[in-house]
Amino acid sequence: MPFDNLNNNHYTSEEKTSANDAIKTLETILVPKLRNLSPEERVRYGSINEQNKLIVNKVYDYNNNQPNLSSADVDWEEFNKDYDSRTFIQSLMARLQSLMNGLDNTKVLHDYDNYQASLTDYGYSQYKAGTKTAGFETKVNELSQFFSRTGTATKQLPDSTATP
């Protein structure tokens, strides 16, 4: 027996509205500060690798704990604002990515449920078309375009050890 209805948790219209409103609020807050980079700018500025993040973190620690060892040529107020923004964005991205992963997995289950139910309905429609019930022959003809006519048998591969 096939597994049906792998996910019966559905969102109410109120939950959908609340989620959309929350995303709209996030967009209102975040979009004005977002920057688009050209492909060339992404290459030029890139993302600092993990080793370089360690350097930034160590310089940040030194500046906070032993500021007398920090360069006067650095705008430390701006450095700290950049550092704070960077850590905030990274945390926000991780939380959003976790939500994205969960949403993607949940959508897969709903997609699967819909597809299985559609196959069941197609089989039922084929049966009803066979009984000449009005309307089902047209439905089966329209749905049949989505199914391969080649079958599912696999080709037998030639024996690679045989000589021609």
DAVENVEN-V727135 format. One line per field, one symbol per residue. phi: phi as a letter, one per 30 degrees, with the letter a starting at -180 (. if undefined). psi: psi as a letter, one per 30 degrees, with the letter a starting at -180 (. if undefined). Layout:
# DAVENVEN-V727135
phi=???
psi=???
This chain:
# DAVENVEN-V727135
phi=.ddchdbcdbdddddddddddddddeddddedcdbccdeddddddhcddddddddeddddddddcbddccdddcddddeddddddddddddddddddddddddddddeddededddddddddddddddddcidejdddddddddddcdccicdcddddddcdcd
psi=klklifjgjlkleeeeeeeeeeeeeeeeeeeffkkkkleeeeeeeakkleefeeeeeeeeeeeefiffgkkffkjfeeeeeeeeeeeeeeeeeeeeeeeeeeeeeeeeeeeeeeeeeeeeeeeeeeeeefggkkfeeeeeeeffffkkgflgkkkkkljffkk.
